[in-house]
Amino acid sequence: MGVLRSAAGLAEAFGFTAVVLADIWYLRPNSAWWDLLPLACVTVSMFAHRETLTSLGLSGAEFVAAVRSWRIPLIAAVIAAIAGCILEGRPWFLLFRGFLYFLWCVLQQFVLQNMIYRRVRDATGSVWSACVLAGILFAAAHVPNPVLVPATLLWGIAAARLFESRPSIIALALLQTTLSALLLWLTPDDWSHQFRIGPGYWYDAR
């Protein structure tokens, strides 16, 4: 039974990643409605595992604990992001875009931690192996962007390790939002292509 459970966990993590990659590279270019396929996978998984807000990393208590534990990097990142908005000369517009991107980061962290990291960790019993594999799969979803692939590899590993100590999706999303904003401002647009991924990295840049 333990072997079957481990195999099922790994199959779910790799299977979900395969669905996401298929959506990015083949399905979404034909219709945005295909984005509902990964969402359906997440929904089925949540019900199958009988998840709760706490197990999913959405507990308010864990968010408070994470903010307390990570207050220095969080404060520094938020200050840097706000300063960047002011220097750009469009603070309110950029803050609004930042809020929308924060929601996107919440979704990314939700699926990274709950569909990949936790499944691999439960299957292998190794936190660090699960962190590294989660980072690799997270980076694979950002191919071929030369800025995002190495950045998401490192951040995916770090985020999974942080989640293990303080399972708060919202706190991780705050960190990712501000770090992503800094990365975007510090890298040439010819490289980042506004963080586009998949075939859109080339097509939308024309």
Secondary structure by P-SEA (a helix, b strand, c coil): caaaaaaaaaaaaaaaaaaaaaaacccccccccccaaaaaaaaaaaaaaccccccccccaaaaaaaaaaaaaaaaaaaaaaaaaaaaaccaaaaaaaaaaaaaaaaaaaaaaaaccaaaaaaacccaaaaaaaaaaaaaaaacccaaaaaaaaaaaaaaaaaaaacccaaaaaaaaaaaaaaaaaacccccccccccccccccccc
